[in-house]
Amino acid sequence: MNKPQKAPEVKMRFKRSKFCRVIHVDGAWGSLTLQGNIHMALFSEHRAFPEGTTISLNEQGVVQETMMDDPGVTIREIEADVILNPGGAVVLRDWLTGRLTELETALKQMQAQAQPQT
């Protein structure tokens, strides 16, 4: 009889590139590429900054800052562009699903612990 062979192990080590940074992501926008990949632009949202402000003292001597203009626009600032092949997209989807499941479980546990004991 043949012994079942152990699958080979591959050791991985993580290393941050010099361009690695922490970013906040509010959403993503993108499309499919002509090569069959997924282009995903990760963005954060914030109000547009005014062109400037005016700083003055009011009658009580308190500093006040007034916007010179209010652009009234929300900016979606693209923090990173990501190109995923279909296999990478599936791996990312599954990884995110796992983290969301963990988060839901943790939130339920915290809510249960916050409930008053009767």
Residue pairs with C-beta under 8 A, 6 or more apart in sequence:
23 42
23 44
23 79
23 80
24 44
24 79
25 42
25 43
25 44
25 79
26 43
26 44
26 45
26 76
27 42
27 43
27 45
27 76
28 40
28 41
28 42
28 43
29 40
29 41
29 43
29 76
30 38
30 39
30 40
30 41
31 38
31 39
32 38
32 39
33 39
33 83
36 85
36 86
37 83
37 84
37 85
37 86
38 83
38 84
38 85
38 86
38 89
39 81
39 82
39 83
40 81
40 82
40 83
40 84
41 78
41 80
41 81
41 82
42 78
42 79
42 80
42 81
42 82
43 76
43 77
43 78
43 79
44 76
44 77
44 79
45 74
45 75
45 76
45 77
46 74
46 75
46 77
47 71
47 73
47 74
47 75
48 71
48 72
48 73
48 74
48 75
49 71
50 67
50 68
50 69
50 70
50 71
51 68
51 69
51 71
52 67
52 68
52 69
53 65
53 66
53 67
53 68
54 65
54 66
54 68
55 63
55 64
55 65
55 66
56 63
56 64
56 66
57 63
57 64
58 64
84 92
